[in-house]
Amino acid sequence: MSVRHVVLGKQTDGGYGLRCSPSGYDAGTNPVDWLRLSFCSDWSGMAPIYLSGTVIDIVNGATQTISFTSMGFIPYGYFMWRGNGTSTWWSLPAGYVETATPLLAALYISKVKIINNIGYNIDIAYAVFRVVTQ
């Protein structure tokens, strides 16, 4: 079995959420070694998930917009993508400015805009966080 660096949804320990791990550690390991995760939505006091989901089959050349109620600031987002119909997910850096890149997730105050010019249809998994500061 391959190492899963991102597990979004139902976890092997019965919980639900998003868990991410660095190279060499499976994010779906049960029991969880909390010190080896790079991010976990169970750490809700730091960065609770405000919005999450999956968009299936974004056609090449299309722009997909996901709108949400404004938090009054540009939130933090985490994005993964895969070629439609494949099983390997890849991290996608999120930016604030649209550029001429083949694939882009742009975060705004009240929406996420995904631009697909990669050459084939894709799926996107996303999470938008309300980062808490003291």
N, C-alpha and C positions, 0 to 999 in steps of 0.2 A: 504494500500500500504506500502511496506517495505521501510526503509531508504536506499538510494543508497549512498555509500561512495565514489564511483568512477563513473564518467560519462565521457566516451570517445566518441567523435564524435559530432553529432548535440545536442546542448543544448536546454533546454526549452525556453530560451529567444531568440532563433534563431541563436545564435552564434555557432561556432565549436571549439572544442579543448578538453582539459583534465581538469577536476575539481575534486579535492579530498577533503574529509571532515573528521574531527574526529567524534567519536561517538556522537550521539545526533543531528546531523545536516545532512540534505539531500543535497548532492552535486548538485542535479538537481532542487533545490528550485528557483522559479521565483517570485518576483525579488531576485537577488542574494545578500546575506549578505556577502560582500567581506571579512569582518573581521573574519568570522566564517570558511572560507575555509583554509585548510592546504596547498593546492597547487592549482594554476590555471594557465593554459598556456596563459591566457590573460595578465599575468605579464611578457610579452615578453622581457622586458628590463633586467630581471634577469636570466631567463633560457628558452630561446626560444627552441621550439621543432625542432630538426634537422631531425628526422626520426620517424615515428610511423606507426602502423598497427596491424593487427591481423593474426595469423597463426592458421588455423582450422585443427583439427584432426591430431595431432602429435601422431603417433602410439607408444604404450608402447615399450620401448627398443630402440627407435630411437633418433638420434641427429639431430636437425634442426639448420642450420647456416643461419643467415641473414647478408649479407655483405653490407658495405657502404663505401663511400670515407673517408679516414682517416682525422681526425681533428688534428692529431699530438699528441694526448694525449688520455687516456682512459676516455670516457665521463661518465656522470651520466645517469642511466637508471631507469625506473619505469616499473614494470611488474605485470600483473595480470594473474591468470590462473583459469580454471574451468574444471571439467570433461566434456568430449565431450558430448553434448546433454543436459547438465544441465544449469540452469540459474544463479547459485550463483558463483560470482567471488571472488577469494582470492588473497591477496597481496603475492608477491614472492620476497624475498630479493635478490638483485643482488650481485654477487661476482666476483672477478677477477681470482680465482683459482678453477679449477675443483676438486671436492672432491667426495667421495662416498655417496653423498646424493641421495635420490630418485628423486628429481626434482631440477634442477639448471639452472639459467640463468647466464652465464659468459660473462662479457664485456671485449672486447679487443679494441685496437686502431681502427680497421677497421671492426669489426664484433661482433655480438651477437651470442653466442652458447647456445642453449637450449637442455638440456639432460633430457629425460623422462624415468625414471625407477620406476614410481609411481605405476604401476600395471594396468593401463587402459589408453585409449586414452585421450588426453587433447587438449584444445584450449588455446592460449596465446595472450594477448593483450599487446603491448609494446609501450613505448615512450623513445627515446634517446634524451638527452638534450645537447645543447652547453652552458655550464655554463659560464656566463659572470662575470668577476671580474674587479674591477676598478683599 
